[in-house]
């Protein structure tokens, strides 16, 4: 079979979701092979198969959890490889492959556009290639600008320009891709009182997690303001819901962290110091996994809050995982609508489609069930505290990367559970469910009689 006919053949036999998930499986295998090569490792390093597989899944899922010390295992070439794999995992396989088609000026077929639409979690094909081009440009642009700013600032921290550039750009890439991988052993703890670095990193984390369509609409808005128009600019419902839910979760997370630790870890700190800790962790726990102090310094109540934030994750069509912000927002809006005895969910002058409500409820409930079952199983198989297991499970599912330091000491079974959670968190619970749905669905074209049952 000719190479150019492979994609049409696959699309004809399997659904787009099944193909995309298969591509991520193959990406993990390729990453595992590359990470096992001695040229990327420091002399004398010997890795087991499970360590390599764990690292491969962690990079492709953009999680950052690791059973090994990355800085002590991989050389500069290996760290650069990790950065490339983070890009692949965060931007998506179809976005990366499509960018090569765009650069080579090759025509993108309708079937390939269908795969792109699925991988980018978009509702229709209209403007899908432009979305890829603009999103890629924005993400890479912020990484470059952020890398330059941080590198210049890091000149005051590192002895050589080379080190400042290396760590500056790695930090920028890590923040934008929300990878959270630690190659120094200290993450950002050396900058716990450097609020300039924290502000830049928080901004870059939000850029990666807010969603590609949101970034593109914001770009279009600034273009719109430069020229006079008869009609006002209108943001989509997705953008409004994503931004508002992101902002509410940030403010709520910051306030709750500050209140929970005001008589604990923050006791004796001035307002600025405690406020920045609270803000940084409200942002970082949503998907980035970067730390300015060990999370073991926080109380169990705060760690439980961290777990909830990690479980929620970032926005859809972003670099992050979890149940996604709009999923939670729709479920909350549905609850308010149900309490008020309203048939429809109306917000911002628009009605949310019933299919989206059903999907949100299914995704949230099954995700809770998956994480609960994982915690239950690991609490039996692993000799660690319950709160550390909850944090580990939430971090893996939310592709965040925060840990209480138990990752490397998990049993083989425990590591396999975390691997599965990282993969599902990146691909998405809805897509994992739809793997079982055949390409051709039978339409029965009739309805059964309705009968009421007792609830509550």
Secondary structure as GFF3:
##gff-version 3
##sequence-region A 1 456
A	DSSP	three_ten_helix	3	5	.	.	.	ID=ss1
A	DSSP	alpha_helix	6	13	.	.	.	ID=ss2
A	DSSP	alpha_helix	16	35	.	.	.	ID=ss3
A	DSSP	three_ten_helix	38	40	.	.	.	ID=ss4
A	DSSP	alpha_helix	49	60	.	.	.	ID=ss5
A	DSSP	alpha_helix	70	73	.	.	.	ID=ss6
A	DSSP	alpha_helix	76	91	.	.	.	ID=ss7
A	DSSP	alpha_helix	93	103	.	.	.	ID=ss8
A	DSSP	alpha_helix	110	119	.	.	.	ID=ss9
A	DSSP	alpha_helix	128	154	.	.	.	ID=ss10
A	DSSP	alpha_helix	161	176	.	.	.	ID=ss11
A	DSSP	three_ten_helix	189	191	.	.	.	ID=ss12
A	DSSP	alpha_helix	195	209	.	.	.	ID=ss13
A	DSSP	alpha_helix	212	225	.	.	.	ID=ss14
A	DSSP	alpha_helix	237	261	.	.	.	ID=ss15
A	DSSP	alpha_helix	271	283	.	.	.	ID=ss16
A	DSSP	pi_helix	284	288	.	.	.	ID=ss17
A	DSSP	three_ten_helix	295	297	.	.	.	ID=ss18
A	DSSP	alpha_helix	300	312	.	.	.	ID=ss19
A	DSSP	alpha_helix	325	339	.	.	.	ID=ss20
A	DSSP	beta_strand	346	347	.	.	.	ID=ss21
A	DSSP	beta_strand	350	351	.	.	.	ID=ss22
A	DSSP	alpha_helix	354	381	.	.	.	ID=ss23
A	DSSP	alpha_helix	386	397	.	.	.	ID=ss24
A	DSSP	three_ten_helix	407	409	.	.	.	ID=ss25
A	DSSP	alpha_helix	412	427	.	.	.	ID=ss26
A	DSSP	alpha_helix	429	434	.	.	.	ID=ss27
###
